[in-house]
Amino acid sequence: MKILTFSIGNSIYGIDIKYVRQALFRIEIEEYYSGKEYILGVVDIKGTLYPVVDFGKLLKGKESTGEYFIVLTTSNGGLVGKVDAILGITDISERILDSQMNVSETLNPYIIGAAKVNNKVIFIVDVNKILTII
């Protein structure tokens, strides 16, 4: 499985690249009040409006300090995630992911697994679960 890795604070996260449409730097967000502190507003990308989610607030409870954005789409919809930094593409094996599942499930409901790559833990984000709360 190939994942796009990104950071929020000192933590590293990954998203299956099949959901990643593009990565952006500094976008103009149209603010609106949603009642959810992790939703920053919406952005128009090529004629489609996407909600912008602060992954820092959602995954760690702290506002993301970066200006990097990841456009994600699934069959259930799409969103744009704000992160501190985009690190790159990493190839992980399903075996590594599966061996860490029990640990990750207790940390955050939006994490579906974890993998240790080059002595660093990467938490795998469940994009579909995030879409259910927007």
VMD Tcl script that draws the C-alpha trace (Angstrom):
set ca {
  {0.00 0.00 0.00}
  {1.30 3.44 -0.88}
  {0.45 6.32 1.41}
  {0.92 10.07 1.33}
  {2.59 11.02 4.61}
  {2.15 14.31 6.40}
  {2.91 15.75 9.80}
  {0.91 17.45 12.51}
  {3.20 18.58 15.28}
  {5.66 15.76 15.94}
  {3.27 13.03 14.74}
  {3.32 11.47 11.28}
  {0.13 10.39 9.52}
  {-0.58 8.68 6.23}
  {-3.48 8.44 3.79}
  {-3.88 5.78 1.11}
  {-2.88 7.50 -2.13}
  {-5.97 6.15 -3.90}
  {-7.89 8.94 -2.09}
  {-5.38 11.72 -2.80}
  {-6.21 13.99 -5.76}
  {-3.64 16.71 -5.19}
  {-1.58 18.59 -2.63}
  {-1.74 22.37 -2.41}
  {0.08 25.19 -0.64}
  {-1.74 28.29 0.61}
  {-5.32 28.22 -0.60}
  {-8.08 30.77 -0.15}
  {-10.75 29.41 2.16}
  {-14.29 30.79 2.22}
  {-15.19 30.75 5.88}
  {-18.59 29.68 7.14}
  {-19.90 28.64 10.51}
  {-20.61 24.92 10.69}
  {-20.71 24.49 14.45}
  {-17.73 22.14 14.20}
  {-14.43 23.67 15.25}
  {-12.38 21.45 12.93}
  {-14.18 22.68 9.78}
  {-12.51 25.87 8.55}
  {-14.83 26.61 5.62}
  {-15.01 25.59 1.96}
  {-12.75 25.90 -1.04}
  {-13.55 25.81 -4.77}
  {-11.25 23.46 -6.65}
  {-11.88 23.22 -10.38}
  {-15.57 24.05 -9.93}
  {-16.22 21.71 -7.00}
  {-16.74 22.93 -3.44}
  {-14.97 20.94 -0.73}
  {-15.16 21.38 3.04}
  {-11.78 22.22 4.57}
  {-10.95 20.20 7.69}
  {-8.17 21.15 10.08}
  {-6.58 17.72 10.55}
  {-4.64 19.11 13.52}
  {-7.86 19.86 15.43}
  {-9.52 16.63 14.33}
  {-6.64 14.22 14.93}
  {-4.70 15.87 17.77}
  {-6.99 18.51 19.26}
  {-4.60 21.31 18.22}
  {-4.84 23.71 15.31}
  {-2.60 22.89 12.36}
  {0.11 25.52 11.97}
  {1.02 24.74 8.37}
  {-0.30 26.04 5.09}
  {-0.41 22.71 3.28}
  {-3.62 21.13 2.05}
  {-4.47 17.66 0.74}
  {-7.47 17.23 -1.60}
  {-9.12 13.87 -0.91}
  {-11.97 12.17 -2.75}
  {-13.82 8.89 -2.27}
  {-17.03 7.43 -3.63}
  {-18.73 9.03 -0.59}
  {-17.54 12.58 -1.28}
  {-14.48 14.70 -0.77}
  {-12.70 17.09 1.54}
  {-9.56 19.15 1.85}
  {-7.35 18.45 4.86}
  {-5.10 21.15 6.34}
  {-1.79 19.79 7.68}
  {1.51 21.16 9.00}
  {3.70 19.62 6.28}
  {3.49 17.11 3.46}
  {6.34 14.63 3.74}
  {6.00 12.43 0.64}
  {4.93 8.99 -0.57}
  {5.80 5.92 1.51}
  {5.29 2.28 0.60}
  {4.14 0.14 3.53}
  {3.18 -3.51 3.59}
  {-0.25 -4.69 4.70}
  {1.52 -7.01 7.15}
  {3.15 -4.08 8.96}
  {-0.17 -2.24 9.02}
  {-2.13 -5.24 10.36}
  {0.37 -6.03 13.11}
  {-0.20 -2.59 14.66}
  {-4.02 -2.38 14.40}
  {-4.84 -3.06 18.08}
  {-2.64 -0.21 19.28}
  {-4.02 2.35 16.84}
  {-7.71 1.71 17.46}
  {-7.45 2.98 21.03}
  {-5.76 6.26 20.08}
  {-8.26 7.97 17.79}
  {-11.47 6.90 16.04}
  {-10.16 8.27 12.71}
  {-7.05 6.09 12.74}
  {-7.37 2.64 11.14}
  {-3.86 1.40 11.75}
  {-0.24 2.20 12.30}
  {3.01 1.15 10.70}
  {6.60 1.51 11.79}
  {8.82 2.63 8.92}
  {12.46 3.63 9.41}
  {11.94 3.68 13.20}
  {9.03 6.13 12.91}
  {5.38 5.34 13.63}
  {2.95 6.41 10.91}
  {-0.74 6.54 11.84}
  {-3.06 5.65 8.94}
  {-6.09 7.94 8.61}
  {-9.56 6.61 7.71}
  {-10.80 9.13 5.12}
  {-14.25 7.53 4.86}
  {-14.82 7.83 8.61}
  {-13.89 11.53 8.52}
  {-16.40 12.08 5.71}
  {-19.21 10.76 7.94}
  {-18.80 13.63 10.43}
  {-18.65 16.56 8.01}
}
mol new
graphics top color blue
foreach p $ca { graphics top sphere $p radius 0.5 }
foreach p [lrange $ca 0 end-1] q [lrange $ca 1 end] { graphics top cylinder $p $q radius 0.2 }
display resetview
